[in-house]
Amino acid sequence: MPTKQSETPVTRKQSNKKQDQSKKRARQKSREQEQQTSDKLTRKQQKKKQKEEKRKNKKPRRRIFPIWLRVIFVLLLAAGALALGLMVGYGILGDGTPRDALEKDTWQHIIDIVTQE
């Protein structure tokens, strides 16, 4: 029959072994994490290299309509929409002739009304 004194050192040895094993596992995990971070750095560097290669190999894009022409076109469309809106608002909703909305005299009359004291 084992005595109580002999049982306690065995359990301490077992607990020491368990602690040693847990420390080993923690070390392994930390090593794995270090390797993963170093892998990530190399992956980032690889992605940067791939992007640079794509930029170098990419041929310039030739547009049918240059950007400056697109800007002018959009501005002309906006001016046309403004003129059309003025004509519809003044002619149809305001019971006037639509062409009068584009005349200078009409706008001078509106300004006089607004600034009148």
C-alpha positions as YAML, in Angstrom:
chain: A
units: angstrom
residues:
- id: 1
  name: MET
  ca: [0.00, 0.00, 0.00]
- id: 2
  name: PRO
  ca: [1.34, 3.37, -0.91]
- id: 3
  name: THR
  ca: [1.66, 5.87, 1.84]
- id: 4
  name: LYS
  ca: [0.54, 9.45, 1.64]
- id: 5
  name: GLN
  ca: [4.10, 10.72, 1.59]
- id: 6
  name: SER
  ca: [4.99, 8.73, -1.51]
- id: 7
  name: GLU
  ca: [1.87, 9.91, -3.34]
- id: 8
  name: THR
  ca: [2.57, 13.61, -3.01]
- id: 9
  name: PRO
  ca: [5.93, 13.63, -4.82]
- id: 10
  name: VAL
  ca: [4.37, 11.71, -7.71]
- id: 11
  name: THR
  ca: [1.65, 14.29, -8.15]
- id: 12
  name: ARG
  ca: [4.18, 17.09, -7.98]
- id: 13
  name: LYS
  ca: [6.23, 15.39, -10.65]
- id: 14
  name: GLN
  ca: [3.17, 15.01, -12.79]
- id: 15
  name: SER
  ca: [2.20, 18.63, -12.30]
- id: 16
  name: ASN
  ca: [5.76, 19.70, -13.18]
- id: 17
  name: LYS
  ca: [5.57, 17.63, -16.36]
- id: 18
  name: LYS
  ca: [2.25, 19.25, -17.26]
- id: 19
  name: GLN
  ca: [3.71, 22.69, -16.67]
- id: 20
  name: ASP
  ca: [6.71, 21.83, -18.82]
- id: 21
  name: GLN
  ca: [4.43, 20.61, -21.58]
- id: 22
  name: SER
  ca: [2.29, 23.74, -21.44]
- id: 23
  name: LYS
  ca: [5.43, 25.90, -21.60]
- id: 24
  name: LYS
  ca: [6.63, 23.95, -24.64]
- id: 25
  name: ARG
  ca: [3.26, 24.46, -26.32]
- id: 26
  name: ALA
  ca: [3.37, 28.18, -25.60]
- id: 27
  name: ARG
  ca: [6.87, 28.40, -27.07]
- id: 28
  name: GLN
  ca: [5.75, 26.53, -30.18]
- id: 29
  name: LYS
  ca: [2.78, 28.84, -30.60]
- id: 30
  name: SER
  ca: [4.95, 31.92, -30.26]
- id: 31
  name: ARG
  ca: [7.39, 30.51, -32.84]
- id: 32
  name: GLU
  ca: [4.51, 29.81, -35.22]
- id: 33
  name: GLN
  ca: [3.21, 33.34, -34.78]
- id: 34
  name: GLU
  ca: [6.65, 34.77, -35.50]
- id: 35
  name: GLN
  ca: [6.88, 32.68, -38.66]
- id: 36
  name: GLN
  ca: [3.43, 33.82, -39.76]
- id: 37
  name: THR
  ca: [4.32, 37.48, -39.28]
- id: 38
  name: SER
  ca: [7.52, 37.00, -41.24]
- id: 39
  name: ASP
  ca: [5.50, 35.23, -43.96]
- id: 40
  name: LYS
  ca: [3.05, 38.13, -44.03]
- id: 41
  name: LEU
  ca: [5.84, 40.62, -44.53]
- id: 42
  name: THR
  ca: [7.15, 38.64, -47.45]
- id: 43
  name: ARG
  ca: [3.64, 38.34, -48.87]
- id: 44
  name: LYS
  ca: [3.21, 42.09, -48.65]
- id: 45
  name: GLN
  ca: [6.51, 42.56, -50.41]
- id: 46
  name: GLN
  ca: [5.47, 40.05, -53.07]
- id: 47
  name: LYS
  ca: [2.20, 41.90, -53.63]
- id: 48
  name: LYS
  ca: [4.05, 45.18, -54.00]
- id: 49
  name: LYS
  ca: [6.36, 43.64, -56.57]
- id: 50
  name: GLN
  ca: [3.41, 42.21, -58.50]
- id: 51
  name: LYS
  ca: [1.67, 45.61, -58.54]
- id: 52
  name: GLU
  ca: [4.83, 47.32, -59.76]
- id: 53
  name: GLU
  ca: [5.23, 44.75, -62.52]
- id: 54
  name: LYS
  ca: [1.63, 45.23, -63.60]
- id: 55
  name: ARG
  ca: [2.14, 49.00, -63.74]
- id: 56
  name: LYS
  ca: [5.28, 48.58, -65.81]
- id: 57
  name: ASN
  ca: [3.70, 46.12, -68.24]
- id: 58
  name: LYS
  ca: [0.43, 48.03, -68.55]
- id: 59
  name: LYS
  ca: [0.14, 49.86, -71.84]
- id: 60
  name: PRO
  ca: [-1.42, 53.32, -71.76]
- id: 61
  name: ARG
  ca: [-5.15, 53.51, -72.34]
- id: 62
  name: ARG
  ca: [-6.28, 55.51, -75.32]
- id: 63
  name: ARG
  ca: [-9.67, 57.05, -74.80]
- id: 64
  name: ILE
  ca: [-12.11, 57.75, -77.59]
- id: 65
  name: PHE
  ca: [-13.23, 60.97, -75.92]
- id: 66
  name: PRO
  ca: [-10.47, 62.76, -73.98]
- id: 67
  name: ILE
  ca: [-11.25, 63.88, -70.45]
- id: 68
  name: TRP
  ca: [-11.21, 67.58, -71.33]
- id: 69
  name: LEU
  ca: [-13.79, 66.92, -74.04]
- id: 70
  name: ARG
  ca: [-15.96, 65.04, -71.56]
- id: 71
  name: VAL
  ca: [-15.85, 67.98, -69.13]
- id: 72
  name: ILE
  ca: [-16.91, 70.40, -71.86]
- id: 73
  name: PHE
  ca: [-19.68, 68.03, -72.94]
- id: 74
  name: VAL
  ca: [-21.04, 67.77, -69.38]
- id: 75
  name: LEU
  ca: [-20.97, 71.54, -68.96]
- id: 76
  name: LEU
  ca: [-22.89, 71.98, -72.23]
- id: 77
  name: LEU
  ca: [-25.46, 69.41, -71.13]
- id: 78
  name: ALA
  ca: [-25.89, 71.24, -67.81]
- id: 79
  name: ALA
  ca: [-26.36, 74.59, -69.59]
- id: 80
  name: GLY
  ca: [-28.89, 73.00, -71.96]
- id: 81
  name: ALA
  ca: [-30.82, 71.49, -69.06]
- id: 82
  name: LEU
  ca: [-30.86, 74.88, -67.31]
- id: 83
  name: ALA
  ca: [-32.18, 76.63, -70.42]
- id: 84
  name: LEU
  ca: [-34.81, 73.95, -70.98]
- id: 85
  name: GLY
  ca: [-35.90, 74.17, -67.33]
- id: 86
  name: LEU
  ca: [-36.18, 77.96, -67.55]
- id: 87
  name: MET
  ca: [-38.29, 77.72, -70.68]
- id: 88
  name: VAL
  ca: [-40.60, 75.10, -69.21]
- id: 89
  name: GLY
  ca: [-40.98, 76.96, -65.92]
- id: 90
  name: TYR
  ca: [-41.56, 80.38, -67.47]
- id: 91
  name: GLY
  ca: [-43.58, 79.27, -70.49]
- id: 92
  name: ILE
  ca: [-45.74, 76.41, -69.27]
- id: 93
  name: LEU
  ca: [-46.04, 76.97, -65.53]
- id: 94
  name: GLY
  ca: [-45.83, 80.77, -65.63]
- id: 95
  name: ASP
  ca: [-48.22, 81.32, -68.57]
- id: 96
  name: GLY
  ca: [-45.63, 83.26, -70.61]
- id: 97
  name: THR
  ca: [-43.95, 82.55, -73.89]
- id: 98
  name: PRO
  ca: [-41.08, 80.08, -73.43]
- id: 99
  name: ARG
  ca: [-38.68, 82.15, -75.55]
- id: 100
  name: ASP
  ca: [-39.07, 85.15, -73.23]
- id: 101
  name: ALA
  ca: [-37.31, 83.20, -70.46]
- id: 102
  name: LEU
  ca: [-34.02, 83.51, -72.34]
- id: 103
  name: GLU
  ca: [-34.19, 87.27, -73.01]
- id: 104
  name: LYS
  ca: [-32.17, 89.77, -71.00]
- id: 105
  name: ASP
  ca: [-35.09, 92.15, -70.48]
- id: 106
  name: THR
  ca: [-37.08, 89.49, -68.62]
- id: 107
  name: TRP
  ca: [-34.24, 88.87, -66.18]
- id: 108
  name: GLN
  ca: [-33.65, 92.60, -65.70]
- id: 109
  name: HIS
  ca: [-37.32, 92.96, -64.79]
- id: 110
  name: ILE
  ca: [-37.04, 90.07, -62.26]
- id: 111
  name: ILE
  ca: [-33.91, 91.62, -60.71]
- id: 112
  name: ASP
  ca: [-35.69, 94.98, -60.40]
- id: 113
  name: ILE
  ca: [-38.59, 93.33, -58.61]
- id: 114
  name: VAL
  ca: [-36.31, 91.52, -56.16]
- id: 115
  name: THR
  ca: [-34.12, 94.52, -55.35]
- id: 116
  name: GLN
  ca: [-36.98, 97.02, -55.18]
- id: 117
  name: GLU
  ca: [-37.35, 98.80, -51.82]
...
